[in-house]
């Protein structure tokens, strides 16, 4: 059963680093993405999202649908994710204009819903007879899941029921088919499972818990299901291989799975739903499967940046320890999904590693997915860029050296926006008597148990975190695994207490001023020798931040050899550099290239300093070389 729960999104008001990013999302990302949904953004690929809902409503009324449907089969989900991000922005700060825009889109969505609750513009406009005949690739359940999440968020933020009623009616339509009528099937792309758990907790409707459990229990029980489904139809969306069960995590029942396989986003969305269901029902067998899958990802298939999914072929996990830097896929959405998974595992057991990985993914891959001005986005997050090869060579066309503008398959930009807007739900948790601090997020928090706190910190650049706590109870604070030492004071008196599963628990009577100071010394990190491409190389971290070396600071990065025997030097905070950041300098030497492709001549080198900047800031100064892993 649940040990603790996420706080409501309305319970946290951000300041500091997180507040700056939430303001960027509110002021730049959300308005820009709204213009994209309505095809008003200049020099941007057509989205047609709003038009699809307008045309679906016309189709239901028997009117001419005009230009019909345009875009990906999952195009509806872009609207849902924008609405969710807008909801979180409204929760942080009322905005009449934004609320009006959201309500306008919600009314279009409501008008596009069929009488039986079905909601999907692709099938409503293109071919109603094909509904539910292609769970493999049709994304009907995926789109419904995102709409459910948006509906829950908008109700919690704005108190309006229109979208929640639409989502509930849609979920009842799905329940009728898969539970009442007992039609076999599960989503080709998991997502609705985690969404149904949110809807269940908000509404208390047992149908939604039952439906979630049905989809999770059904997956993998019949490995030939998708192949049998494909044989019954003469059409396809993508030409997907219906027999590739590893790709969609359906080769065996979920409780028997122990290795993360296939499409990385699908995998972590599924595992999030599994962990959520386990915490709600006390299903120990399901939780044990989640633990095995978590361990496989984090200890064998995760990049140092918290990126997952190492190959462009299927945007997928490959085999253990296959983590190439220059052809990494590491989709932004996959790291967002990894954070979801970590957040739900924390509800099953309060364990520091879950918070460590949640933090790692957020400060590195998730933030790297968005340009510092909020106007361009990475779908893919490589750990090495070589101009002239990256984005050019056939093997590297997916690893772009600069962030593109909006693109047709635009799942990552609105996903990043909604995650940043809701980060308080992951940073803080609560139980009847305890306030949990999983991440260090400046701002104020109100807990349902009556406790409240004000967190003051310049994290992730300053390693001092202060809490002013009001109320009585326990405060549980994660001690990051990267911090070699730490100091805690309570009302000025030093506290000596060993962490319990990575957390320090402090009993508070009435009020308290608490200060944590973590070790901000940069450290060189090496990879296991089982990762063959990284043997003998080094990476650099400070706190939760992975650092990288860019050509803008260093000239030709591949010529550098890092001296690991000398502790790197932390430069002061530079408010003018890359939106405000801290550089780190490492002792190095520069190899003089003799000009020949191969040579037997000894290396010639000169001493130098190598300058590193946080990985999330890379690619904001034009196309240039970048590396996380360096030769020594």
N, C-alpha and C positions, 0 to 999 in steps of 0.2 A: 504494500500500500504506500501511498505518497508519504515521503519523509518531510518534504517541504514543497511549496508551489511557487510559481512565478508570480510576481506582483502584477496588478493591473497596469496597463500602459499609462493610465491617468495618475498613477501614484508617484511618478518620478518626473521632476522638472530639471532639465539638464543645464549645466554651466560648463565652462572650461572647454577642453578639447572636444568632448562629445557635443556640447552645446554649439560649438562652432560648426561642426559637421551637420547637426540637425538644422541649423539656420541656413547652411548652404543648400540642403535638400529642400527646405521650405521656400527659400527665395529664388533658387535657380533651377534645381532639378525638377521639382513638381510642375512649375509653370511651363518649362520646356517640354516635358513629357506630355503635358496636357495639349500643347500645340501639336505635338506629333500625333496623338490619338485622333485629333480633328483634322489632320493633314494641312496644318497651317504653318508648320515649321519650314523656314526657307532652306533650300539646298539640302533637303533631307529626304531619304527614301520614304515613299508613300506607306502609310500604316493602314488607313481605312477602317480602324477599329470602331470608331463611333458610327461611321457609315454602315458598317456591317449590322450593328444593332438596329439602326433606322430601317435598313432594308429587311431585316428579319421581322420587324413589326409589320411592315407592309405585306410581307408574304403571309403572315398569319391573318391579316385582314382581307386577303385576296386581292391586293393591289399590285401594280407593276413594281418589281423590285429594282428597276433601273439598272445600275451597273453591277448588281448582284453582290456576290461575296468576293473579297480579295484578301490575300494574305495566307499565312500558315493555318493549318487546321486548329492550332491552339491560340489563334489570334485573340479570342475573347479574354484570355488570361492576362493580357497586357492591361486591359481596362480594370480588371479585378485588382491587380497589383498596384496600379496607380491609385485606385480608390482606397486601398489599404494604407498606402503611404500618405495620402491626403488625410485619412482619418487620424493617423498618428500626429500629423502636423497640427490638426485642429485640437487634438487633445493637449498639445503643448501650448497652443496659443490660438484663441478664437480668431477666425478670419471669415468675414461675411462673404467676400467675393469667392474664396476657395470653396466654402460650403455650398454656395449657389452653383458653382461648376460641378461639384460632386453630385448634388441633387439632380441636376440636369441629366447627367450621365446615368444616374440610378433610374430615373424615370424612363429613359430609353431602354434600359435593361429590362425593367418591369414590363414594358410594352412588347418586348421580344420573347416573353415567356408564354409557352403554349398552355392551353387550359388544364392539361394533366400535370403541369409543373415542369415539363421538359424545357431545358434552356441550353441552346447551342446554336449560334448563328450559322455555322458551317453547314449543318444538316438541315436546319430550318429553311435556309435559302436554297441550297443546292439539291438536296434529295431527301425528303422526309422518310422515304421507304428504307433508307440505309441506316437509320438509327439503330444503335446497339448491335450492329452486325460486324463491327470491326473494333473490338476492344483492344486488339493488338496495337493499332496505330491511330485510332480515331480521336483519342484525347478528350472524349466527352466527360469522363469522370475526372480527369485532370483539371479541365476548365471549371467543372462544378466545384471541385475542391478549392480552387483559388477564389471563386466567387463566394463560397461559404466563409473563407477566412476574411475577405473584405467586408462581408456583411456583419460578422462578429465585431470586427474592429470599428466599423462605422457606428454600430449601435452603442458600443462602449464609449466612443469618443463624442458622438453628437446626440445620442439618445433617440435616434430616429429608427423606426421599425421597417420602413418600406423595403430596403434591401434584405433585411433579416427575414422578413416574411417571404420574399422571393426565394431566398436561399433555403429556407425551411421547406417550402413547397416543392422545390427542386429535389431536396434530399428525401422527402416523402415519396416522390415519383420514383427515385432510385430504389428506395426501400421496397416499394410495391413490386418492382420488377425482380429484384435479387433476393428478397426475403419472402414476401407474401406469395409471389408466383414461383419462387424457388428456382429461378433461372440461374444456371451455373455461370460463373465468370468472375474475373477480378481485373483491376485496371492494368493495361499495358504499361502505363506510366503512373506509378504510385504518387499520390499527393492527397487524394481525398481522405485517406485514412486519418492523417493528422488533423485535417480540417474538420472531420466529423467529430473528433474528440473535443475540439473547441466549441462546436455547435452544441454538443451534448452538455458540456459544462455550463454553457450560457443559458440554455433553454430547459435543461432537465429532462428532455424527451429521450426515453429509453430506446426508441427506434434508432437513434443516431449512434448510440453505443453498440447496439446489436449489429447495425450495418457495418460499422468499422470492424468489429470482430469477425463478421462474415467474410469480408474481403481479405483480412489478414489470415484467417484460418483456411480460406479456399486456395490461396496462392501456393502453387507447387504441388498440390495434391494430385493433380492430373497433368503431368508434364507435356502431354500431347494436346492440351486444350487449345492453345493458340493455333497449332497446325491444323487441328480439326476445324476450327472456326474459319481459317483461311480457305479450306477446301470447299466450303459452302458458298463462297462468293466469287465473283469473277472480276473484282476490282480491288485496287490497293491505293493507299495514299503515298507511301514512301517506297514500296517494294521491299519492306522489311522481311527478314528471314524468320518465319514463325516458329522455326525449330531451335532458334538460338535462345534457349531458356536462361543461360548464364547472363545474357545481355539484360534481361528483365527480371532477374532474381526469382525465377519460377521453376527451377529444375528440381527442387525438393521442397517439402513444407518448411515454412520459415523457422519452426522450432528445431529443425535439424540442420540449419545452415550454420556454417562456421567461418566461411571465407567471403569477403566482399568481392562481388563480381559485377561485370557489366557496366552499364551506363551509371556514372558516379552519382549524378543528381537523383536519378530514380532510386538508387540504392539508399542514400542517406535520408531521402524523404520517407521511404518505406520503414527504415530502421527507427526514424523519429516516431512514426505512428505506432510501431511495435512497442517502443519504450513507453510511450504515453499510455497505451492500453495496459501494459504490464503494471504501471504505477496505479492506474485507476482500479484494476481488478485484483491486484495481488497475484498475478500469474507468474510464478517463480520460474517455470520452464521457459516462458517467453523472455523474461528478464535475463536468464542465463544465455540464451541465444544472442541477445543484444550485447551482453558482455563479450562474448566470443567475437562477434562482428566488429565491435569497437576496438578490441585489442588487435585484430588483424589489420584494420585500417591504420591505426595510430602507430603501431610498432613495426609495420612491414610495408605500408603502401602510402604513406603520407610524406609530402615534401616538407622541408624545414620551415617553409612559409605557411603551413597549414593548408596547402593546396592538395587536392586529391583528384584522381583520374589522370593517368600519365600519358594516355595515347589519344590522338585525334581520331583514330579508328573506332568509332562508336562512342567517343567522348568518355572513355571507360577506364576502369581498373584493368591492369594486365596481370602480371604475376608478382609475387613477393619480391621486393627490393629492386624492381625495375622503375627507376626514377631519373630518367634523363633530364638534364637541365635545359638543353637547347631546343628540344622538341616537346617539352612539357605541355600538357593541355591545361590541367588545373583550372577548370572553369570557375568563374566567380560564383555562380549559383551553387556549385558543389561545396564550396567552403561555407556558404551561407547555410546549406543543408547540414553540413557537419556541425555548425553552431546549434542548429535546431536539435540535432541528435544529442549533443552534449547537454543542452538545457533540459531535455526530458530525462536523460540519465541521472541528472542531479536531483530530479524529483524521486527517483528510486533509491538513490544512495548519495549522500553528500561526500564527495571524493574529490580531492584537489585536482587530479588529472583532468577531469571533465572541464573544470574552470580554466585550467592551463591551456587546453586545446581550443576552447571557445575564444579565449583572449588571443592566442596565436593566430587563429584563422581571421579574426576580425581586424587586428592591427596590421596585418600583412596582406593576405590575398584579397579579402573583401574590400579594404580601402584602396588597394592598388587597382581594383577594377574600375575606379572612377577617377577621372582627371581632377586635379586640384581645383579647377574652376567649375566642376560639375557639369561640363558640357560634352565630354567625350568619355567613352567607356571601353574597357577591355572585356571581352568574352573569355579570352585565353590569357593565362598569366605565366609566361615562361620565366625561368631563372637565369637565362643567358640570352643576350641579343648580340648578333654579329651583323652589322650593316652590310648589305650585299648578299647575305645568305638568309637571314631571318626575314620572313615574308616574301622571299624571292625564290629560293631553291624549292623544288617540288616537294621535298620532304619537310619544308619549314614554312609553307605558305600560311599556315594557321597562326604562327608565332609572329605577330605584327610588332614592328619597332615603335609605332606610335598608336595611340588610342583612336579608333575611328569614331565618326558620329553615329547617330542612330542607324540601326541595320534591321533587315527584315525579321530575323530571328532575334527579337529584342527582349529575351527573358531576363537578362542580367541587369540592365539599368533600373527597371522598376523594382526588381528584387532587392538590389542594394539599397534603394531609397526606402523601402518598407523596413528593412532590417535596421538601418541607421535610426529611423524614426522610432523604432520599438526597442532600442538597445537596453533601456532600463529594465525590461522584463527579463533579460538575460543577465544583467549585472547584479540584480537583487532578487532575493527570494524571501519567503516567510513561512513560519509555522505558528502554532498557537502561542508559543512563548519565545521564539527566536527570530531575529532579523539576520538574514544571510547576505554577505557581500562577496559575490563570486568574481566580479570585476571591479576595477577602481574607476568609478564614474563620478565626476564632480557634479554636485547638484543636491537637491533635496528629495527625500523619500518619506512617504507616509505608509506605515504598515497597518494591516487590519487588526493586529493585536494591540494597537494603541501606541506602539513605539514610533518614533520619528527620528530622522537623522539628517544632518547637513554634512555632506562630504566636500572637503576642500583639498584640491590637489592640482598640480600641473602635469600629472601623469599623461602620457607615457614618457615624458622627458625628465621630470623631476620625480624622485622615488619616495618622497614624503607624502603620506596620505593621512589627513586629519578627519576625525569624525566627532561632531557634536551631537550626542545622543540624548534624546528626551524620552522619558518613560522608563518602565522597569521591564526586565527580561534579560535575554542573552543576546549578545552580538557575536556572530560567527564570521570571521574574516579569513579568506583564503591566503595562505602563504605561498607565493609563486615558487615553482620548482627551480626557476632560473636564479633566484636570490640566494646566494651562498650564505648570507647571514641576514639578520633583521633585528630590529629593536622595537619594543612596544612599551608605551607609557600610558597609564590610566590616571587622569587627574594629576599628571606630573610625576607619578611614582612608576618606576620601571617594573614591568610585569615579566616574570620568568615562567614560561609555560610551554611545554612541548606541544606541537601541533597534533591534532587527532585527525587522521586521514587527510592531512593537508590543510586543516582549518584550526585557528585559534579561537576558543570560545571564552567570552568574557561576560561574567555576571554583572548586571547593572541594576542598581537601585535608584530610581528617580532619574537623575541626569548624570552624564559623564562626558569628559573631553578625552578622546583617545587619539593617539598618534602612532602610526606605523612608519618606520624608516627602513626601506629595502636597499639592497646593495646594487648600486648602479654602475659597477665596474664592468667595462666591456669584456667580452670573453670570446675566444676563438672556439669554434665548434667543429668537430670532425664527424664524418659519417661512418657507419659500420662498414667494415671491409666487404660485407655482403652486398653493398651497393657498388658494383664494379666501376661505374663511371666516375665515382667520387673518391676512390681510394687515393690517399695521399694529399687530398685537397683540404682547404679550410674555408669556413664561413665565419662571419662576425655578427655577434648579437650584443645588444645592450637592452636590458630589461626585456619587455615582450617584443621588441623590434628586431627583425632581421635587417641587416644592413647590406647594401650592394655598392659596387664600384662602377661609376659611369664615366664615359669618355669626356663629358663636359667638365669633370674635375681632374681627370687623370691622363688625358690623351689616350693613347692606345692601351686599353686595359689588359689585353692578352700578353703584353710584354712584362707585366708586373709579377714579381714573386714576393709573397708576403713573409715577413720574419715573425714567426709565432713566439719567439723567445722574449720579445719585448711587449709589455702591456700597452695596448692602444691608448691614445690620449683623447679625452672627451673635450671637444671645443664648446664654447659657451653657446647658449641659445641664440640663434640668429633669426630675428623676426622677419627679415627681408628675404631669406632663402627658402624657396619652395613652400611658401605659405607659413613659414615659421618652423624651424627644425634645429636639430643638433647634429653637427658633423662629428665624425670620429676619424682620427688620423692613426695610421699604422706604419710602422717601419717596413720598408720594402727595398727591393732592388729592381732596376729596369734592365731587361735583357736587350742587347743591341742585335737587331736582326741583320744577318749577313746578306740577306737578299736572295739566297738560293732556296729552292724548295726543300732540299735536303743537303746536309753538310756534315762532315766529320770534324769541322773546326770546333774548338771549345767555346763555350758561351762566354761572351763578354758582358759585363754588367756594371752599372753605376748605382750607388746608394740613392734612395729617394724616399719620399713619404707618399703613401697611398691614401686618398681621401674617400671615405665611405659616407653614404647618406641612407636614410631608411628606405627599405624596399618599396614601401607604399608610395613614395614620392617619385619613383623612377619614371622616365618617359614624359616628363613635363617640361623638358628644355630642348625639344626637337629630337630628331633621330640621332642616336649615338649608341656606342657600345655599352653594354651592361652585363655585369656578372655578379652572382651571389657567391658561387664557389670559386675559390682562387687557388692557383698553384702556389706552392711554398718552396 
